[in-house]
């Protein structure tokens, strides 16, 4: 009798796990999907899953595929079952090579796919300026950094191949510098702790020669005109990390939206926002978080007094760049207009 009960319990447990895994899958999901140019990992995950941030829980690495964590146009995403549990896996009929974007057809069934054609987690064109140009720095960093004096013959510096001059203490270990303009000082809305200063990326320059504390600079690229007083910081040794997976945070995080790109009053889908939590709170690139509007405070006309209504789910965002005390995130879903001070927490 005891063995029978144990067997029934085990079967029930297996059924429960199977139901839980099946609950991940969206009703009407396809059995397979061919990746198209322009797709993002968020799009594909949402094709199969009710909760796209659960991708790591259901992704099965195909050991026979080169770089199985990279997904390319033409790849086939298939839903399979392993030990009764649903898993998504990858089939590929192409050879990967490094190099510039583009593909060369070899035969009807074999293609060359360049590594930098891999799809990104979210639309890169929406976040490019925040991935590789701008950054958050501690107060005083920009004030202590070298600064632009002028362009050649007192002209404005507006593009590549211009020449400029800067003054200050330069690090002999660096020849390439980013040009930054001081932006907003961020404070935690609750604790008032200083979280950092926004350094807006204006361009990049290379030191041509030094004359005392004056540097002659070759302008490599600009995103807008460089002004006297703009500061120089050593170029960051970081690659644009666009290959990451949607995931829920490993720890419980309670945050707020503290700013939005462009300073607009209302926030919607594909706006970049800043939140007041970062690496020290355990946030990682790819973390998906839910956005909530604070519940209204109303008068209880029966018992009297004021009562706060429950917070209302209003959208989703994904963290794409983290700093020590704050993070940049992209709004992926918005059920209603969002605003600064909206709450952010685990999905």
C-alpha positions, -999 to +999 in steps of 0.1 A: +000+000+000+028+024+009+045+017-025+012+025-043+008+058-024+044+067-032+039+059-069+007+080-070+024+109-052+053+107-077+030+106-107+011+136-093+043+155-088+054+148-124+019+159-136+023+191-116+057+199-131+044+191-166+014+214-160+037+242-147+060+239-178+030+238-202+016+269-185+047+287-198+035+282-233+012+306-250-022+293-262-020+288-299+018+288-300+035+274-331+055+242-330+083+259-349+093+293-361+118+305-387+137+335-376+134+366-399+156+396-403+144+423-379+132+398-353+144+403-317+147+377-290+119+394-272+096+390-302+105+353-306+101+345-269+067+362-269+056+340-298+060+309-277+057+320-241+032+337-219+060+353-200+089+361-224+114+366-195+111+328-188+132+321-219+162+308-199+139+282-182+128+266-214+158+271-237+176+239-246+212+243-260+218+221-290+254+208-285+257+200-322+254+237-332+282+262-333+275+292-310+240+278-300+233+309-279+234+331-310+203+332-332+204+343-368+178+350-396+171+316-412+175+296-380+146+273-370+133+275-334+115+242-326+093+232-297+103+198-284+096+177-253+124+162-232+113+138-204+078+152-209+088+188-205+086+214-232+118+229-245+128+253-273+158+244-293+176+255-324+183+240-359+207+256-383+218+250-418+246+275-421+282+281-413+292+310-391+321+332-400+334+364-385+334+396-405+311+424-418+274+420-422+261+400-451+257+364-462+271+344-491+251+316-506+271+284-510+244+259-520+207+254-516+211+240-481+243+256-468+249+293-462+276+315-447+262+337-418+283+364-404+286+366-366+275+402-364+241+393-380+229+376-348+196+390-337+195+412-306+174+409-275+157+442-281+157+468-309+193+482-310+184+513-329+163+524-298+192+521-274+224+526-294+232+560-278+229+545-243+248+513-250+281+527-264+281+565-261+267+579-228+274+567-193+268+575-156+297+589-136+303+599-100+300+636-091+332+655-097+346+631-124+338+654-153+350+685-135+384+669-129+386+657-165+403+674-195+381+698-214+378+711-250+393+745-257+385+752-293+384+739-329+410+747-355+410+785-363+382+789-337+357+770-358+331+747-344+339+710-344+310+694-363+324+662-378+351+636-384+384+648-397+381+681-379+409+691-355+405+703-320+424+713-289+419+703-253+435+711-220+440+691-188+458+661-173+457+632-198+464+596-190+495+584-209+479+550-212+451+563-234+451+579-269+414+577-276+389+597-256+352+601-255+338+637-255+310+641-229+287+669-219+275+671-183+238+662-179+214+655-151+224+647-115+204+617-104+192+613-068+172+585-053+136+599-049+132+582-015+166+583+002+180+613-016+213+594-022+232+607-052+232+579-078+254+595-104+257+622-131+246+616-167+275+621-192+261+626-227+283+612-254+291+639-280+319+622-300+353+605-299+387+619-305+423+607-306+454+626-293+477+636-321+503+653-300+508+669-266+523+703-260+525+708-222+490+703-210+475+711-244+464+682-266+460+685-303+431+662-312+420+644-344+382+641-343+371+605-351+333+610-350+307+633-336+270+629-327+265+666-325+287+696-325+315+697-299+316+728-277+343+744-256+340+731-221+329+696-231+349+670-211+371+641-222+372+607-206+392+577-217+372+556-241+355+527-224+369+493-231+335+477-235+318+459-263+281+466-271+265+436-253+234+430-274+235+392-271+217+386-238+186+367-228+154+381-212+153+369-176+137+377-143+160+392-116+176+367-093+166+388-063+136+408-053+140+444-065+118+474-057+127+504-079+112+536-095+115+552-128+136+584-121+140+598-156+132+593-193+152+602-224+144+636-237+127+646-205+092+640-219+063+640-194+047+607-206+065+575-212+055+548-237+067+517-256+104+519-267+112+549-245+145+546-226+142+552-189+165+553-159+157+534-127+171+539-093+186+504-088+217+489-102+245+463-098+247+466-061+210+456-058+217+425-080+203+438-113+218+423-145+216+431-182+185+414-197+164+415-165+128+421-172+107+440-147+071+450-143+059+486-142+031+496-118+011+528-114+006+537-078-030+530-066-051+561-061-059+573-026-097+575-022-121+584+006-139+555+023-175+569+026-186+539+047-159+536+074-144+570+068-108+580+063-085+576+033-075+542+017-049+535-009-061+513-038-038+485-051-011+493-075-020+487-112+002+467-136+011+491-164+038+476-185+072+458-188+108+470-192+141+453-198+174+465-183+201+468-210+229+486-191+237+486-155+258+509-133+266+506-096+236+525-083+212+528-113+204+513-147+191+521-182+161+502-194+138+500-224+100+500-221+088+469-240+051+470-232+029+498-220-008+493-211-013+530-203+008+562-203+037+558-178+055+585-159+085+593-137+081+579-102+061+548-115+071+517-095+092+489-109+094+454-095+099+417-103+075+405-130 
